[in-house]
């Protein structure tokens, strides 16, 4: 059981089996192997520079590390019962391949600085190569769909009650801009991940003259950590990453909720494509927007991942504590969850087919009440009075079971004498109402087109195959 231990000589008794199983993490941290082996190559170069390794010894270690990489990549690497973690498994195999020379690689390096650097490099890699590209695809799908329905009339909502008319492209772009902020948060968090920790040792560096800046350059990090104690204790970068993922999950959930509502018979606005819908095991007529619901549900996992890590970190003294072994599972879960959810959302958005007439029919009526009140304000009426008068008119319509657009022109003119009858027709036209909302961020179609162009300019053009 203890074959792969890196610390056994201090102790006279073997670990208790239950304690060993509790502390064994190789099944979790194995996914860090590309980053761990990259750090080992960089460390071998440093040890050769200092004369701790000869050129021949470094070559033997390099070749053995390449063999280990091939075994791990191909699924041929055999983990022993005594491998406590990835680092121990790699060292054990290194010694098997090149004898005592393999044991020299541990000089000047601790699992503390090693694992912190591995996790940082993994997160930089997965953010750059997977999450940001996948998020760009969702934003692109929303932009494409918004362009398709750019000037279609739709009601905007507050409190899930019809509020004011907009265009459907404006509504879809609201979701796209939220996801654009998420991309910015991930990119911002990535900048603080981009720090090399090798050379920090267990917490206080080492008496060997290792060069942290050389490690940083070799591993592709932007810089080296400033403080060795902070380097091994810090998991802010992981918490910040999870915070960005949690908020991204919330935004995906809100998009999913809109799709669920719009696809209901009560709304009847949209049909989700067959490939992104499911049926019922008992009700033959059912057509369920399951992708939207599943993504809405996955947001709970992402929020939970953040909470789990924050609770782990909140009471830890400096520097490294074994509690930090719990840092990887929430990170990996968030990555896995988003890698599942983001492509599904991209496909779902692309499959949406809106019913233009059904959506537009909900955009008029009482949703135009604010336009009447603001027209009175333009005639010198105080907004408080205008609000009261139009509100009373709406209340009277509700009691009679009619809409504003059902009122005869002379009846409207009698209630709102400041407004000319010809003007009232325009005020109760949803298309004209949208055109009047011509502020830069508003729903007038010309401004929505400009907004769409601005959003597209922020979505990176991805190299072919980067997501695969």
Secondary structure as UniProt FT lines:
FT   TURN            3..4
FT   HELIX           8..10
FT   HELIX           17..23
FT   HELIX           26..29
FT   HELIX           30..32
FT   HELIX           33..50
FT   HELIX           55..74
FT   TURN            81..82
FT   HELIX           86..98
FT   HELIX           100..103
FT   HELIX           104..106
FT   TURN            107..108
FT   HELIX           111..126
FT   HELIX           127..131
FT   HELIX           132..148
FT   TURN            149..151
FT   STRAND          153..158
FT   TURN            159..160
FT   STRAND          161..167
FT   HELIX           168..193
FT   STRAND          195..196
FT   TURN            198..199
FT   TURN            201..204
FT   HELIX           212..219
FT   STRAND          223..224
FT   HELIX           228..233
FT   HELIX           236..263
FT   TURN            265..267
FT   STRAND          270..271
FT   HELIX           274..276
FT   TURN            284..285
FT   HELIX           290..313
FT   TURN            314..315
FT   HELIX           322..326
FT   HELIX           327..351
FT   STRAND          353..354
FT   HELIX           356..361
FT   HELIX           365..368
FT   HELIX           369..378
FT   TURN            379..380
FT   HELIX           383..400
FT   HELIX           404..406
FT   HELIX           409..415
FT   TURN            417..418
FT   HELIX           421..427
FT   HELIX           430..436
FT   TURN            440..441
FT   HELIX           445..458
FT   TURN            464..465
//
